[in-house]
């Protein structure tokens, strides 16, 4: 059984209460969060007190069902939460394993909606309740998704611990692919902190071993992260080639969305704006999760700023201004918004955005973002039009063969 920050003693599911405090009553978000919280608390009480908690005539059982049934019929979380409740009532005694796959599906639904704090709580609940001997595969998947949520939310120490738990359990189970996935996760945390040498070392080993072992998903993931490292090193053409190689290898829709979004970011930096826009249009049309769409919209803001296209920049910001962004994504949004706003003439407003981005990036230990903000703050307003986003990076021509493939993909979804 895994214990982490998400399962520390104290009030369970605190983040659900926090969302309810922020949400407006009688909105979909408020009702959906209430239903999820009541089901999770019922599960906790069922585990402690037994089947008496889920008797049909009990007051708690009725209030939970009423809350879930208030959700719209086309809301996927409605059926998932009903499945958890029905399973508890069907079982004659407390039996956790049949409940966990339903909880995992519910966490995935929250993640797709970009409710990462809530998704992390549910994945953490699975990690708290699961037993390695009986629920090993689901436990590993839950910890990996928990680590992803934690990393995206900026909780890097927690993410590192979750990846370490994955590695320990996978090694004990002789799960080679699981060990590789844990190592990739640790490399991504190192990369996020700006420790490129550590990330490169881990990824080179995983890329070689995954190719040798025929672990295609892990090979694709390693190539994808290697592409990000190459981009951070300034080898942008190499980053695009590695990213496209990963895209061709991957079969997972979630991974495909992440890779395509990163390829768009690389192309923006090289000055290949039409190809970047193709990639972002593909994502807008086909992304399987809300967080992938949000990331694409942030990159569209970046594209408008770096292409000096004020109309695109302002329309992209309008689409995203009312959204609640995960922490790391918000840092990027603030930086790219500042870039565009300063380019289009409001230096003071840009400075305020950059200072907000630096404060958030510092709190999250996003060192590379802090350095980028400091560089932008040091630029004189007259320097802005000469920043690196306006000219092609020398090796970007090596990525030219990717443009035609993206153009064809964009045409197919237009």
N, C-alpha and C positions, 0 to 999 in steps of 0.2 A: 504494500500500500504506500502511495506517495504522499508526502506532506510538503506543501510549498506555501508561499505567501498567500495564495488563493484559498488555502485550507487552514490558515492559522486560527487558533482559538478566538472566540468572540462571536459577534453577530454574523451569521451566515447570510450570503447573498446581499451584502451591504450595497453593492453597486446597483442592484435593482431598486432599493430604496432611494438611492441618490438620483437615479433617472426619474423616478416618480416625483421627487421633489422639484426637478427641473421642468418636467413635462406639464402641459396644460391638461386639466381634467377633461374627460370625455373626448379626447382626441384618440386616434388610432394607436399612437405610440403609448399613451397612458394606459389604455385598455389592454393592449398586448403585453405590456410590461407587468401589469397587475396579474394577468392570467398566468404568465410565466412564473412570477414570484410565488403565487399561491400554490401552484403545482409543485414547485421545488420545496416549499415549506411542508407541504403535505407528505412528500417523499421522505423528508428528514424525520417527520413525526412518525410515519409508518415504520421506518427502520427502528426507531426507539421504542414505540408503544405497541407495534404489531397490527394485525388485521382489523382490530377494533376501530382504527382511525379511518378506514375506508368503507365502513358499513354504509349501505345506501341511505339509511335514515339519519345518519349523523349530520349535524349542522355544518361541520367543516367540509364534509363531502359535497353537500348541496351548494355551498358558497363557491367552492372551487369549480364545480361543473357550470354554475351560472356564469362565472367570470369567463370561462373558456368559450361557452356558447355565445357570449356577447360579441365574439370576434366575427368578422365577416366570413361568409362561407368560402370565399376564394382565397382566404389567408392560409398559406400552407402550415403555419404554426398552430392553427386551430386543430387540425387533424393529428398533428404530432403530439400536442399536449393531451388531447383526448386519448391518444394511444397509451401514453404514460399512465393516465388515470385508470383506464380500462384494464390495463395489465395488472396494476396493483389490486384492483377489485377481483380480477379473475383468479389470481394466485391465492391459495388457501393459507399460505404462510409467507412471511417476509423472505423474498428471494430476489436478490439484487441483479444478478446477471441478465435476466430477460428484460429488465428495465433499461439497461445501459445503452443498447443500440438506438432506442427511441430518444434517449437524452442526447446522444451524439448527433442524431438527425436534427433535433431541435437547435443544438448549438450551431450546426452548419447553416441552418436557416437564419439565425441571428447574424452570423458572420457574413452571409451574402447580403444582408441589409446594412452592413457596415456598423452594426451594433457590437463593436469589438469588446467593450468592457463587459457586456452581458454574456457574449459568447465565451470569453475567457472564464467567467464565473462558472458557466455550465461545464466547460471542458475541465476546469479544476474540480468540480463536483464529481465528475466521472473518475478523475485521477484519485480522488479521496475515497471513493466507494469501491473501485475495481480492485481485484486481487490478481497478482501476476500469474498465479497458477491456472486460473480459470478464464481470465479476460485479457490475456497478454497482448493480442493483436489490437484490440480496441483501446487498451491502455496506451500502447505506443502511439497510435493515431491521435488519441486525445491529447497526449503530451506534446506531440509535434504541432497540433493546431493551437494548443495553449501557448506554446513558445512563439509561434508566429504572431498571435494576437498581442502577446506581451511586447515583442520586439517592435511591432508596428505602433503600439501605444507609447513606446519610448521606455518601457521598463526593461532595460537591457540586462541588469544583474539577474532578474527573475527569469528572463528568457534563457540566459546562459545556464542557469540551474536546471530548467526544464529540459534543455537539450542534453545536458549531462545525465539526467535521469533516463532519457531515451537511450543514450549510449550504453549506460550500465545495464539496463534491462535487456536491450537487444543483444549485447555481448553474452549475457547469461543464457539467453535463448538460442544462441548461435545463429542469430538473424543478421546475415552479412549486409543486406540492404538497409536494415534498420540502423546498424552502426554507421554506415555511410551517410544516411540522412541526418543523423545526429552530428556527424563531423561537418557536414555542409552547413548546418544551422549554426554551429559554433564559429565557422568561418564567416558567415554572414554577420554575426554579432561583432566579430573583430573588424570586419569591413565597415560596419556602421560606426564604430568608434574611431575609424581612421587608421587602424593597424593593418596596413596593406601587406607587409611582409608575412605576418602570421596567416592572413587569409590566403595569400598565394601559396604558401607552403602546404597548408591543409588541402586546398583545392587541387593542386597538382597531383597529390597522392590519390585523392578520391577519383579524379578524372581517369587516371591510369588504371586503378583497381576496378572501377565500375565498368570500364570498357572491356577489361580482361575477363571479368565475371559475367558479362552479358547483362548487367543491371541497367537497362535502357533508361528508366525514369531517373535514376540517380546520376547517370552519365549526362543526361540532358540538363538536370539541375546544376551539376557541377560546371558545365559549360556556360550556363546562364550566369552564374555568379562570377566565373572567370571573365565573362564579358564585362561585367560591372567593374571588376578590378582593372581590366585593360582601359576602360573608359576613364577611371580615376587616374590612371598613369598617363593619360593623354594619347593613347593609341586608339583613336576613335574608330578608324577603319577596321582595325582588328576586333574592336568591341562589337561592331555591327556584324561582322562575319561570324564571330563566336555566337552571338545572339541568334542569328538566323540558323546556324547549325543546331542550336538547342531547340529552336522552334520546329525544325524538321524532325527532330528526334521525339519530341514530347507528344503524348497522346492525351494528357490530362487537361481538360478545359481551363481549370484554374491556373495551371502553370503557363498555358498558352497565353492567357490574358496578361500575366505578369511579364512574360518575355516580350510580347508585342508592344506593351507600353514602354519597356526599357529601350527597345529598338527605336521607337519614336523619339525618345529623349536623346539618344545618341545622334540621330539624324538631324534633330534640331540644332545641336551643337556644331555639326559639320556644315550647316548652312543649306542642307538639302531639305528645304521647307516643304516642297510639294510631296516628297516621299513621306515625310513625317506626318503631314496632314492625312495622307492615305492611311497610314497605320492607325492614327487616332480615329478616323472615320470608321475603320473596320471594328475597332474596339467599341465605339459608341453604339454600333449596330448589333454586335454579337456578344459582348461581355456577359458572362454568366453571373456576375455579382455586382452589387452596388459599389463596393469599394474599388473594383476595377474601373467602373465608369467614372468614379470620382477622380481616380488617378489619371485617367485619360483627359478629363476636363482640366485638371491642374496643368497637364502638359500642353493642352491647347492654349491656356493662358501664357505659358512659357513661349509657345510658338508665336503667338501674336506679339509678345514683347520683343523677341529676338529677331523676328522678321520685320519689325517696325510697321506692323499692320494694326493701326489703332482700332479700326472697326472690329477685326477679329478679336483683339485683346479685350475690348470692352464687352463684347457679346459673350465671350468665354467667361469673364468675371461675373457677369450678370447671372449666368447659369449656375454658378457655384457659390455666390456670396451668401446665400441663405442656408447652405449645407453645414452640417457639423462634421469636420474632418478629423481623422485620427492624427495624433500628435506629429509624427514625422512628416506626414503629407501636408499638414498645416504649415510647418516650417518652410517646406518647398513652395507652397502657395504664397506665403508672405514674401519670400525672396523674389519670386518671379513677378508678383504684383508690383513690388517696389521697382524692379527693373523696368517694367513697362511704364509705370506712372512717372518715373523720373525721365525716361526717354521722351514722354509726351508732355513734359514741361512742369511737373509739380514736384520739385526737389524736396521740399519740406515734408510733404505727405509720404514720399518714398523713404525719407530718413526715419520717420516714425514707424513705418512698417518694418524696416530693417532692424531697428532697435528692439521691436517686439519679437522678431524672428531670432535675434541673438539671445534674448533672455530665455526664450523657450528652448532653443537648441542647446544652450549652456546647461539648463536644468535637465535635459534629456541625454547629456553627454554626446551630442552629435557634433563631434569636433570638426569634421569637414565643413559642415554648414556654418559653424562659428567662423572658421577661416574665410569662407566665401563672403559672409556678411561683412567681416572686417575689411576685406579687400574692396568691396563695393562702397563702404562708408569712406574709405580713404581716397576714392576717385573724386576728382573735381567734376562738377556738372558738365564742363566742356569735354571731358574724356569719355562720356557715356557712349557716344555714337561710335567710339573706336574699341568697344569692349569685344571680348573674344567671340561673342555670339554673332557678330556681323560678317565674319569672314570664314571661309572654309578652312578647316584644319588640314594641314598638308597631306596626311595620309588618307583623307576621306574618300578619294577617288577609288581606293581599293574596295570600297563598299558599294560602288555603283551598280554591281550586278544584282543587288538586292532590290533596287528600286523597281525594276520591271515586275518582279514577283509581287511586290506590294501593290503596284498599280492594278494588276490583274485581280488580286484579292479584293481590293476596294471596289472595282467595277462589278464584281460578283455580288456584293451586298448592297450596292447602291439602289 
